[in-house]
Amino acid sequence: MKFDFTTKVFEKEKIVLADTEEYIVRGGRHLFPLLPKAFEGVKQIGVIGWGSQGPAQAQNLRESLEGSGIRVTVGLRAGSSSWAKAEKAGFTEADGTLGEMMSVIGASDIVLLLISDAAQAEMYPQVFAKMKNGATLGLSHGFLLGHMKTQNVSWPTTINVIGVCPKGMGPSVRRLYEQGKETNGAGINASFAVEQDIDGRATDYAIGWSVALGAPFSFMTSLEMEYRSDIYGERGILLGAVHGIVEALYRRYLDQGASPEDAFRRSVESVTGPISSTISHKGIKALYESLDDSGKAEFRAAYSATYHPARDILTEIYQEVSSGNEIRSVILAGERMKSYPMGNIDATTMWKTGEKVRAARVENQIPLDAFTAGVYVATMIAQIDVLLAHGHVYSEIVNESVIEAVDSLNPYMHYRGVAYMVDNCSTTARLGSRKWAPRFDYNIAQQAFTAIDDGKKLDTAAFDAFLVHPVHGPVSVLAELRPTVDISVQ
C-alpha cells in the first residue's frame, strides 16, 4: 500500500526504501515557528488522559506551542488520581489548562483522546456527542477504529479524524524531547494518518502535532494499518516475543550448566544490551557480521532453527489482530479484570536473578551471545516478513519491528528489566504479552532447540534469505534519520 499527502505548511521529502518510494516530513525545533500556521483556526488542544502518552504529549505540545496563543488543556475524570500529577506538571484549573474531561472535550478544537483502549471503546459515543462540529479528533493508536469496525460504527461526519502514533512509549516521547533541547532532532519517530478531512486542514494538523511532539521524522499510514502493525508488534518482537524468547533461552543456558547469573547475562542482558545497541547503530545484518567464525556458525544454526517456529506464531497473531479477535479479547478482559486483575511476573527466580545482575552490571562485560542473537534476529525478521506479506510500508515495518524495539523499549528493559516493562506498559500490551509470550517460549523451546540438539537438518534457506533480505536497505536509510543521541533512561 502506498501513501501520499499534500501539506500547505511543511516540506515533504521522498525516500527510497528497497523497491518502494515513500514520503516523510523531517522534524526538528526549527519547525516550531510553523506550528501556528499548521494549527490554523485552533485555539485549544485538549489532551484527554494521563496514562503513558498523556503526560508526554501534553508537556511536549505545551512547550512547542509556547507563545503561539494556542492553549493546551488536560482533561481528566472528576476525582481522578492523576489530577495531582497533572498539577505537579504545571497544568491547573486556575489558568484553564486542567479540567473535567467532558468539559475539555466540548471546549477544544482538537481533542487528543489518549485514555486507555478499553476506556475509548466504552466512552467513544459520549466523546463524539460532546465534540463540537468542525472539531478534530486525534488518536495515538488505531484501536478505537478496530473496535468500531467490530461494532459496524462509523465516524461522525461533522469532525476531522487524524492519528499521530509515536513509535515508542510515553516516557520515551518525553525523554527524547527533553534531550532535543540540547540536540535538535532528538525525539521518537511517529506515523500519522488522516481518516476524515472535512475542511482541508486535517493533514497539516496531523503533521503539526507530530512535529510538536518532537518526531525526528513522520511518515503516513492509515489507522487500520497502524493498529494492525502496533497491536501485532507489541505481541511480537516489541514485548511478547522478547519475553518468551529470553525465558526459553534462560532455561536452556541453565540446563547446559550456566549459573543463573550467567544465564541471565547471555539471554536478557545480551538482547537488551549489545544486541540492541549493534542493531540500532549498525543494522541487523551487521550484528551477524560482527561475530567471529564460531559465533557466525552458532548464529546460523539458531536462526535457521528459529525462523519458522517464530513465523508460525507471528502469522497467527496477525490473523487474530486483523480479524478483530485480539481487539475483542482486550475488551472482554476489561470486564474480567474487575474480578481478576493482572498479577505481576517479576517475583520468579529468573527476574529476581535479574535484579542482582543489573545491580552488579559492568556494561562492557555483557556478552554478545551469538546463539541468543540468532534466535532474536530470526524472530525479528519473521515479524518483518509477515508485515511485508500483508502490504505494510517499509517505514511502518522498520519502526514497529526494529527501531521501536532497539531505540525505545529495549533501553528501558535494559535499565529496569523485561519483567518491569511487561508489568508496567499499557493494558493492551500487558494482555498481549501474557497471552503470547508463552507461545513463543514453547514453540522455540520445543521445535527450534530440539531440532538443534537432536542434530536434525536445519532449513538453511531461511538464513540465506536473511543475508540478502530487502529490509537491510530500508533499515540503513531510516537509521540515518534516527536521533543523533541515544535515549537517556536514567
N, C-alpha and C positions, 0 to 999 in steps of 0.2 A: 504494500500500500504506500502511495506517495502523498505527501502533504506539502502544500504550498500556501502562502499567505501574502497579503498586502498590508504594509504598515505605512501610515502617514507621518510617523514620528521618528522611528528608529531605522537603522540601516541593516538590511538583511544580507547575509553572506552565503554563497553557495559553497558547499564542501562535497568532496567526492569520497564515498565510503564503499570500498570494494567496487562493484559494478553499478552502484547507485549514486544518485545525486540527492542531497538534502539541503535545506535552507535553515540557517540558525541566526540568532542575534547574539553577538558578544555583549557581555555586561561590563560593569566597572563603575566606579564612583563618578567618573567624569560624565556619565549619562544622567546623573541625578537631576541636573537643571532641566532636563527634558520632561521630567515626570509630571509637572503641572499641565503641560500640553497633552501628554498621554492620557491624563485623567481629566480631560476637559469636561466641564459640567458636574464634576464631583465635588461636593462639599464635605461629605463624611463617609469614611470607610469603617464599617462595623466588623470587628473581629470577634466572632462568636465562639466561645470556648477557651479553656485554659488547660489543655492537656499537653500533648507532645508538641504540636505545631503552634498552638495559640500563643504562648509566651514569646517564642522566637519571632513569629510573623508580626505580632503587634509591635514589638520593640523595634524590629528592623524597619518596618514601614514608618513608624513614628520618626525615627532618626533620619531616614532617607527623605521624608517629606517635610522636614523641619523648615519653617519659613515659607512654605508653599500656600498656607491658608487652608489646606486640607486637613481635617481633624481625623485622627484615628481613635476610635472608641471601642472599648472592650465590653462585650455583652455576656453576662453570666446569669444563671438562675438565681432568683432571690434566695438568700441563705446559703449560697454555695460556699463550700470550704475553700474554694480558690479565690474568693473575694479579697481576702487579706493578702494573698500572694500577688494579685494584680495591683493592689495598693502599694505594696512594697516595691513594685517595679515602676511606680510613678503614675499609675492611672487612678483617677479619683472622680467621685461623683461631683465634687465641688466645681471642677473645671469642665465637666461634661464628657470626660474621657473614660468613664466607667458607669455602667448602668444595667438595669434589668434586661435580660436577653430579648424579650419580645419588643420592648420599647426601643432598644437599639436597632433591632431589625427594621422596625417600622420607620425609623428616622434616617436610615442610612441609604446612600445612593449606590454603594457597593457593599454587599453582605458576604463576608468570607465565613462560610459555615464550617468550622473546624472542631465541632463536637465529635464524639465517638461515632463510629459507623453505626452501631446499634441504635444510638440516640437519634441519628439522622433518619434512620429507617422508621423510627417511631414518631418523630416530630415533624417530618417534612410537610405534611398538609398544613399544619399551623404556621410553619415558616412561610410557605407560599402565600397563604392567606394574608399574612401580616405585611409582606413586602409591597411597597408602593409601585404603581405602574411606571414602567420605564427604568426601574432599578436593575441592578446586575447581581446575579447570584454567582459567587465564586466558590469553587470546591478544590481541595488539595488531594482528592482521591476520587476515583470513579465509582466507588462502592455504591453510592446512592443511585446512580444510573443503573447499575446492575440489579439492585433491589427493585427499582421502579419497573424494569423490564419484566421481572417475575410477576409483578402486580398489574402489568399492562397499563401503566400510568405514563402520561407524557408531561413535559414541562409546561407551565403556564405560558400562554402566548404573549403575555404583556411584559416579560422580563428578558434581559440578556442572560445567557448561561455560559460561564467560562470556567476553565480549570488551570491552575498552576500547581504543579506537583513536584516539590523538591525531591531530589534523589538522595535523600538522607533523612534521618530523624530530626525532630525539632532542635535538640541540643546542638547537633552539628550545624544546622542552619544558623543558629545564633552564634556559635563559637567561631565559625569561619568568617561570618560577617564582621565580628569584632576584630579578628585578625586582619580583615580587609582595611581597617583604619590605618594600618601600618603598611600593608602590601595590597595595592589596588588590584582587584580581580579575585581576591580570596573569597570563596563562597562555595555553595553547593549548587551543582547543575540542576536545572528544572525543565520539565516538559510543560507545554501549555496547550490548551485545547479551546476551541470556540465551538460550542454546541448550538448556540442560538444567538443571532445578532439581529436585533430589531431596529437599531439606529445607526449602524455603521461604525460604532465605536468599540465594539467588543474586542477586536484583535489588539488594538493599542492598549485597552485596559488590561488585557491578559499579559502582554509583553511588559507593560509598565509595572505591573505587580511583580513579575519575575525579576525584573531589573532592580526594583526596590528591595527585594529580599536579598539581593547580593549575588544572584546566579552568575557565574562566570560565562556560561552560555545557556541559551534557551532554545529548545527545539520543539517542533509541533507534533502533536499526536491527536488522538481523539480520546474522550473519556472512556469509551469502551475498550480501546486497545490499552489504555493506561491501567484500568482496573484488572484486565486480564494479566498483563505483564507484572503488575505490582503484587497482587494477591498471590499469583503463581510464584513470583520471585522470592517473596518472604517465606513461602513454604518450601522453596528450593534453596539455592546456594546462599541466600542472604541470612537465613536463620534456621529453618527446619533441617535442611540438608547438612549444613555445617555442624549443627547439634548432633545429628545422628552419626555423621562421619567420625567426629572426634570420640564419641562414646565407643564406637566399634574399634577404632584404632587404639584407644587407651587399653581396652581389654586384650587386644591382640598383643600389644607390646608387653603387658603383664604376663600373659601366657608364655611368651618367649623368654621370660626371665628378667625383664627390666624391673627396676624398683618403681614404686608408684610415682616418685618424683620424676624419674627419667621418662617413664611412660607418658606423663602429662606434658613434659617438655617436648617430646617427639611428636605428640599429637596436637594438643591445643596450642601450646606456645609456638610451635613451628608454623601453624596455619596463621595465627593472628599476628605473628611477628615477621620473620624473614620471608616467608612465602608471600604474604600480602604486600610487604614492602617492595619486593622484587617485581611483582606484577604491576604495582602502582607506578613505579618509576621506569621500568624497562619493558613491560609487556609479558603476556602469558608464555609465549614461546621462549623468551629469554630466561625464564625460570628453568626450563629443561636444559637450555644451552649452557647455563652456569654450572651444571653438575659435572663431576669427573666421569670417567668411563663406567665405573661400577655403579655410580649414582644414576647415570643415564639408563643402565640396564634395569635397575630397581624401578625407576620411574616408568619405563616402558611396560614392564610386567604389571605394575599396579594400575596403570592407565588402561591397558588392554583388557584386564580382568574386570575393571570397574565400570567402564563406559556403558555397556548395555544394561547391567542391573540398575544403574542410576537412571538411564534414559527411560527404562520401563516405568519407574515410579514417577518421573517428571512428566511423561506423557499422560499418565493417569491424573496427575494433579491439574494439568492444563485442561483436560476434559471436564474435570469436576468444577473448575473455575468458570470456563466458558459456557457450560450448561446451566449455570446458576446454582448448582448443588452446594458449592462451597459457601456461597453467599447465604443460602438458606440455612446452612449449618451454623453460621455465625449468629443469625437472627434467633434460631432455636436455642442456642447456647445462652443467650441473654436471659431467657426465662429460666432455664435450668440452673444458672449460676446464682439466682436469688436464693436457692436452697443449698446448692453445692458449688461454692466459689472455687476458683482455681487455686491449687496449692503451689508451693514453690518447689524447685528441683535442686536447690543449692545445698541440701543437707546430706547428700550421699557422699561416700568416701572419695569419689573422683573429684568432686568440686571442693571438698574440704582440703584435699591434697593441693588443689589449685591455689587456694588461699596461701598456703605455705610457700609454694613455688613462686608466686608473684611477690611475696614479701622478701624473698631472698634473690630476686631476679638480677642477673647481670646481663644486660641486653645483648652485648656482643658474644655471649656464650650460648645463646639459644641456637640449637641445631636447625639447619635447613634439612629436614629429613626427606630424602628422595622418595621413599615409599609413600609417606604422607602427601607429598606434593603430587604424586601421580594420581592418587585417589581423589584429591581435592580438585585438581585441574580436569580430570575426566568428568567429574560431576558438573563443573562449571561449563565445559564445552557441550555436554549433553543438554544442559539447560538452554544454551545458546542455540543449539540445533533445533530444539522443539519450537522456540520462538521464531526462528527463521522459517520453519515449515508452516507456520501459521500467519505469515505475512507481516510481522513486525519490522519496523525500520531499524537500521543499524544503531542510530543514536539511542533509541529506546532499549535495544538489546544490550548494548555495551554498558549503558548506565545501570540497567536493572540487574545485570549479571556479573559485572566486573567492577565498575567504578564505585557504585554504592557499597559493594562488599569491602573492597580494599582501601577506600578512601574515607568511608564514613563509619560503617558498622564494625568492621573488624578492629579498627583502632580503639573503639570503646570496649570491645570484648577483650582486647589485649590489656587495657587498663583495669577493668572491673571484672572481667570473666564472662565466658559464654553463658553460664548459668544466670548471671546478673541480667544480661540482655534478655534472655528468654523470660525472665520473671518480671521485667520492667518495661517492655515495649508495649505497643498498642494491644488492646484486647483481641482484635482480629489476628494480629501476628502471633500473639501468645497461643491462641487457639490453634492456629495453623502449625506452629512448631510442635506443640504437644501431640497433634494428630499425626503428622507426617515424619517427624524425626525418627520414631521407632521403625517406620517402614524402610527408611534409608539404612538405618543400623542393621536391620535383619537382612535386607537384600544384599548389602555389601558383605556382611559377615558370612552369610550362608551361601552366596554364589561367587563373589569375587575372591574372597580369601581362600575358600575351599578349592577353587579352581587352581590357584597358585600352589597351595600346599599339597594338593593331590597330583601335581605335575601334569594337569590337563593342557591340551594345546590351546593357546590363547588366540583371540582374534586380533592379530596384529594389524589388520586393515584399518581398524578404528584408530590406532596410533598413527599409522601412515597418513590418514586423513587429517589428523591433528597438525602434523608438520606443515601441511600446505593449506590449512583452513583459511577461508577468505576473511574470517573475523580479525586476523592478526593485523591487517592493514587498517581497518577502522579503529582498532584499539590504539594503534600508533598515532593516527590522526587526532583522535579525541584526547589522547594523553597530552598532546601539545596544548590543548585548551584547558587542562587542569590547572588549579591554583598553583602558584609558584612556591607555596608553603604547604607543609603537611599540617593536618589538623592538630591543634594542641588540646588534649583532653584533660589536662591537669586541672 
